[in-house]
Amino acid sequence: MRLPKTVRTRTREFFLALIPASVLVVAGCGGSPSRPQAAPVAEGLHTETIQPQPVPNEIQAPGSVISTTTAQLAARTTGTVLRVPVREGDAVTRGELLAQLDEAELLARQQAAQAGLQQAIAGVAEATRGVDAAQAQATVAKQTYDRYVYLREQKSVSPQEFDEVQAKQLAAQAGLQQAQARLQQANAAKAQAESDLRAASEVAGYARIVAPFNGRIVRRMVDPGSLVMPGTPLFVVEDTSHYQLAVTIPADAIGGASGQPIRRGSQAHVVLDTIPGRSFVGHVAEIEAGADPASHTVKARISLPRDPAIRSGLFGRAWFERGTRNAIVVPSSAVVERGQLRGVYAVDSNGMAQWRVLTLGRTLGERVEILSGLSAGDRIVLDPGDRDLGGMSIQLASAPVGEQHP
């Protein structure tokens, strides 16, 4: 069947329109294949093949800084706080006033005790005079009695006269004993009055709360106008001249099963988180004799040197050397930081660099210990700088011993 002319014309135009596209497809398929693009080259670098190296065998012990001497001051009497001239963080000296209580009532008690002592002293004086008078009467009565005894033997006095003299002598002796008893009571009253005065004076001193030693106010728990009673906490004062790091160490480190034992006097290197870039040398001042049965740890205190940067409450770590061990270490300059991650550029067998994330351990001088991420025999770039070497071909500045150009 023959198609109409109009249909034949449109069909021919459609096929003619497809010809250029077909030609382009055929031309593209028939072209030469593209060559792979070469990897970029990083020149002038140095590498190192990682091998285990001997490092100090150390135990890390975390802990917090504490003052060797800390005192919590409390009220020793009832009273109203009139003033508090110190604040937290202030340095204080021994005997310095920290708080003043209302001492009006305490002074009144002291004055009353003083008056009582004066009265007791007067009573002793009066009783002493009474003893002296009674002693004189007793002496005269005794002498008279002795003469009458002689006269009675001579039958020169009547029995009645002798009895009267004897009665007077006994009465004088009884009066002396009574006077001596009154003097004894007066002395006892004086001693009690003196004790009362000392107590009142001491209590009056309780109105002044003073620093027990040179140090710093760590905590202030009282304000002017507060009513305090005996035992009410007022301040916490610490001695700033001597600090220690209270740490917890494994119990097996005491026995020395895997190295030198940790004992009193053992040396430790201390690093405090808030004092970066510095370390301190301390010695074990105290160590528990027994271990905690649950955690199998022992508490110890490490004395720290005097340093104005050291304060109580700082977190730190102590390192105890216990011989040597082999570990993977790399130069600190080879470590690259990317945000919170740290790693190095490792070079594979084809000479290509790839960034590898690491877990770092302790810094040992100019090198850092690698806990995970590298193995013996791995090759790393020593001086990557700020460049991104990932996927680049590494060309060495020179070929050290044991290194080969990729």
SVG drawing of the C-alpha trace seen along z (x, -y; Angstrom):
<svg xmlns="http://www.w3.org/2000/svg" viewBox="-2 -45 74 55">
<polyline fill="none" stroke="black" stroke-width="0.4" points="0.0,0.0 1.4,-3.4 1.4,-6.2 0.0,-9.6 2.5,-12.2 2.2,-14.3 3.0,-11.3 5.9,-10.3 7.4,-13.9 7.1,-14.0 8.7,-10.6 11.7,-11.6 12.2,-14.8 12.2,-12.8 14.9,-10.4 17.0,-13.3 16.9,-15.0 18.3,-11.8 21.3,-11.6 23.5,-14.3 22.9,-12.8 23.8,-9.3 26.9,-10.6 28.0,-12.2 27.4,-9.0 29.4,-7.0 32.1,-9.6 32.3,-9.5 32.4,-5.7 35.1,-5.5 37.4,-8.1 40.7,-7.2 40.4,-6.1 41.2,-8.8 44.3,-8.4 44.0,-8.3 45.1,-11.6 48.4,-11.2 48.3,-11.7 49.7,-15.0 53.2,-14.9 54.4,-16.3 58.1,-17.0 60.8,-17.6 59.4,-15.5 60.9,-13.1 59.6,-9.8 60.4,-7.3 59.6,-3.6 58.0,-3.0 59.8,-0.5 59.1,0.2 61.4,-1.8 62.1,-1.4 60.2,-3.9 59.7,-4.3 57.3,-1.7 55.0,-3.9 51.7,-3.7 49.3,-6.6 47.4,-7.6 44.6,-10.2 43.9,-12.5 43.1,-15.9 45.2,-18.5 44.4,-19.0 46.0,-21.1 48.2,-19.2 46.4,-21.1 42.7,-22.1 40.7,-23.5 36.9,-24.0 36.2,-26.7 32.9,-26.6 31.3,-28.9 32.0,-28.0 29.4,-30.1 26.0,-31.6 25.9,-35.1 25.1,-37.4 27.7,-38.0 28.5,-41.7 31.1,-41.7 33.0,-39.4 36.0,-41.2 37.2,-38.4 35.9,-36.7 36.5,-33.4 39.9,-33.4 41.4,-35.9 44.9,-35.2 45.0,-35.3 47.7,-35.2 47.7,-33.4 45.6,-35.2 43.9,-37.5 40.2,-38.3 37.8,-36.4 34.5,-37.2 33.4,-39.2 30.4,-38.2 28.4,-40.4 30.4,-40.1 28.3,-42.4 26.7,-39.6 30.0,-37.7 31.8,-40.7 29.0,-41.1 29.7,-37.5 33.4,-38.2 32.8,-41.3 30.5,-39.4 33.1,-36.7 35.7,-39.4 33.5,-40.9 33.0,-37.4 36.7,-36.9 37.2,-40.2 34.6,-39.2 36.2,-35.8 39.6,-37.5 38.0,-39.7 36.5,-36.6 39.8,-35.0 41.4,-38.0 38.6,-38.2 38.9,-34.5 42.7,-34.8 42.2,-37.6 39.8,-35.4 42.3,-32.5 45.0,-34.9 42.7,-36.1 41.6,-32.6 45.2,-31.4 46.1,-34.2 43.3,-33.3 44.1,-29.6 47.7,-30.3 46.8,-32.4 44.3,-29.8 46.9,-27.0 49.5,-28.9 47.0,-29.6 45.9,-26.0 49.5,-24.8 50.0,-27.1 46.9,-25.8 48.0,-22.3 51.2,-23.0 49.2,-24.8 46.8,-21.9 49.7,-19.6 50.8,-22.0 47.3,-22.0 47.2,-25.8 44.0,-26.0 40.5,-24.7 39.0,-22.1 36.4,-24.7 39.1,-27.2 40.9,-24.5 37.8,-23.4 37.0,-26.9 40.5,-27.4 40.3,-24.0 36.9,-24.9 38.3,-28.2 41.3,-26.4 39.0,-23.9 36.7,-26.6 39.7,-28.6 40.9,-25.5 37.5,-24.9 37.3,-28.5 40.7,-28.1 39.4,-25.0 36.3,-26.9 38.3,-29.8 40.6,-27.5 37.5,-25.8 36.2,-29.2 39.5,-30.1 39.5,-26.8 36.0,-27.5 37.1,-31.0 40.1,-29.7 37.9,-27.2 35.5,-30.0 38.4,-32.0 39.6,-29.1 36.1,-28.7 35.9,-32.4 39.3,-32.3 38.1,-29.3 34.9,-31.1 36.8,-34.2 39.1,-32.1 36.1,-30.4 34.3,-33.8 37.4,-35.3 37.8,-32.3 34.2,-32.5 34.6,-36.2 37.4,-35.3 35.1,-33.0 33.5,-36.2 36.6,-36.7 37.0,-34.0 40.6,-34.2 42.8,-32.3 44.5,-29.3 47.5,-29.5 48.7,-31.3 46.5,-30.2 43.5,-31.0 39.8,-31.2 38.4,-28.3 34.8,-28.6 32.8,-31.3 29.5,-30.1 28.5,-33.1 27.3,-36.7 26.8,-39.7 23.6,-39.5 23.5,-35.7 22.8,-34.1 25.2,-31.3 25.4,-28.6 28.1,-26.3 29.1,-24.0 27.8,-26.2 30.3,-26.0 31.8,-29.4 34.9,-29.0 37.1,-26.5 40.8,-27.6 43.6,-25.8 47.3,-26.0 48.7,-27.3 52.3,-26.5 52.0,-22.7 49.9,-20.8 49.5,-17.2 48.0,-15.2 45.6,-12.6 45.7,-9.7 44.4,-6.2 46.8,-3.5 46.4,0.2 47.0,2.5 49.4,4.7 51.7,1.7 52.5,1.9 53.8,5.4 56.0,4.8 54.6,7.7 55.2,5.9 58.0,3.5 59.5,1.5 57.0,1.3 55.5,-2.1 56.3,-2.9 56.5,-5.9 59.2,-8.2 58.8,-6.9 59.2,-9.7 56.4,-10.7 56.0,-13.1 52.8,-15.1 50.9,-16.9 48.0,-19.2 45.4,-19.8 45.0,-23.5 48.7,-24.1 49.6,-22.9 53.1,-22.5 54.5,-22.1 55.2,-19.1 56.2,-18.8 58.3,-16.3 56.8,-14.9 57.3,-12.1 54.8,-9.7 54.2,-11.1 51.4,-8.8 50.1,-5.4 47.4,-3.2 48.5,0.1 45.5,2.0 43.7,2.0 40.0,1.5 38.5,5.0 36.0,3.7 38.2,1.7 41.5,3.3 43.1,-0.1 45.2,-2.0 45.0,-5.6 48.2,-7.7 49.2,-11.3 52.1,-12.8 53.8,-15.9 54.1,-18.8 56.6,-21.5 55.7,-25.1 54.3,-26.9 51.9,-29.8 50.0,-28.2 49.1,-25.1 45.7,-25.3 43.4,-22.8 40.8,-21.1 42.9,-21.0 42.8,-17.6 46.0,-16.0 47.8,-12.8 50.9,-11.2 53.3,-9.0 55.4,-6.4 58.4,-4.9 58.7,-1.2 61.5,-0.3 61.2,-0.3 59.0,1.3 58.7,1.3 56.2,-1.0 55.3,-2.8 56.4,-6.4 56.4,-9.1 57.8,-12.6 55.3,-15.2 55.8,-17.2 54.4,-14.4 51.0,-14.5 48.3,-16.4 45.2,-17.8 41.8,-17.9 39.3,-19.3 39.1,-16.8 41.0,-14.1 44.7,-13.6 46.6,-11.5 49.6,-11.1 50.1,-10.7 51.0,-7.1 52.8,-6.1 51.7,-2.9 53.8,-0.6 52.9,-2.7 54.2,-5.8 50.7,-7.3 49.9,-9.2 46.8,-8.6 45.7,-10.3 45.4,-7.8 43.6,-8.6 45.6,-7.7 45.0,-7.3 47.8,-9.1 49.4,-8.3 51.9,-10.2 54.3,-12.8 57.9,-11.7 60.1,-14.7 59.8,-15.5 58.0,-12.2 54.5,-11.0 53.4,-7.4 50.9,-5.8 48.3,-3.6 46.5,-2.6 46.5,-3.4 50.1,-2.4 52.1,0.8 55.7,1.7 56.9,1.3 54.5,-1.5 56.0,-4.5 54.9,-8.0 55.6,-11.5 57.7,-13.4 57.1,-17.0 53.6,-17.3 53.2,-20.9 49.8,-22.4 49.4,-20.7 46.7,-18.1 48.8,-15.2 45.9,-12.7 46.1,-10.9 49.3,-12.6 52.5,-10.8 55.3,-11.4 58.7,-12.4 61.4,-12.4 63.9,-15.3 66.6,-12.6 66.7,-8.9 67.7,-8.2 69.1,-4.8 66.4,-2.2 64.1,-4.5 63.4,-4.1 61.9,-6.5 58.4,-5.5"/>
</svg>
